[in-house]
Amino acid sequence: MSKFPVLHFPHRHLLGIDGLDAADIAIILDLAETYIEQNRADDKKRALLRGRTIINLFFENSTRTRTSFELAGKRLGADVINMSVASTSVKKGETLLDTALTLNAMHLDALVVRHPDSGAVKLLAEAVNCAVINGGDGSHEHPTQALLDALTIRRRKGRLHGLTVAICGDVLHSRVARSNIALLNIMGAHVRVVAPRTLLPAQVSRLGVEVFHDMARGLADVDIIMMLRLQTERMHGSFLPSIREYFHFYGLDHNKIARARPDALVMHPGPINRGVEIDSAVADDLDRSLIREQVEMGVAVRMACLDLLLRANTPMTEH
């Protein structure tokens, strides 16, 4: 028997929130809770994944997500390798499959993939012989971000069920928004999206959200305000009249927060564009802002995901 108990987790990969149920999400969040104290201790490492190899394969830059996964793997005792691949070097599906063949020859245990194209991570998962975690694919999903957001909310509010969460800003281009909408609906929260029409997907209400185009109405009596980064790099065409006008109508400041509940909390997946999506006074407000806590919860959640995918599928022998 292993001295580290193995939880049952019925999934080979974590490609999105879609496909998980409330019990799956609770397992991840509950296990992540146990890693928070470990990460705050002087000795942060365990030997749970000793001998395992994890590769962070990033076709798109993200220092925050890559570093978080790297810390997560190393604190569980795994060998972690970071591979950055210029997105311009991978143009076709067959090239991606060639990458998969190369990775299979390395006998990996887990692969964390970030890719600018929606669906690319799923394609890799179908071709490799190891567990795959989606570190963000195009405008599709970013499951571990939604999980860390959920953990952050649950720790501060004590629950997810029944809360009203407003997701504000560039919903159209946001994989974070899609994963959060899915997770919050599964867990029984009430979800609103607040954005100009140009930054909302077509038929967005079918995702199970209330739609608002005005911040004053959209933030009325909400428990959580989740701001999104304005993803100008994904915008091809005219989506906004100007950054200044965008901030005036949709940037979060204390005047707009006043519409929410008195104990409402503010989140942002980062990196923050100060003065664009959120005022610095709000981002740095220790009574309101959960942004720093989100970063801390990210490492714990990613430790839980790696632990569950690797040990639940192929339990290790006693160390």
Protein Blocks (a to p, Z undefined) as FASTA:
>chain_A
ZZbdcdddfbfbdfbfghpafklmmmmmmmmmmmmmmmmmmblcdcklgoiacddddfbd
cfklmmmmmmmmmmnopacddddddfklpmbfklmmmmmmmmmmnopabdcdddfbghkl
mmmmmmmccdcddebeajlbcfklmmmmmmmmmmmnopaghpacddehjfklmmklmmmm
mmmmmnopacdddddfklccehklmnopacdfbfklmmgopabdcdddddfklpgcjfbf
bfklmmmmmpccfklmmmmcfkbccddebjadehklpcfklmmmmklmcklmmmmmmmmm
mmmmmmmmmmmmmccddZZ
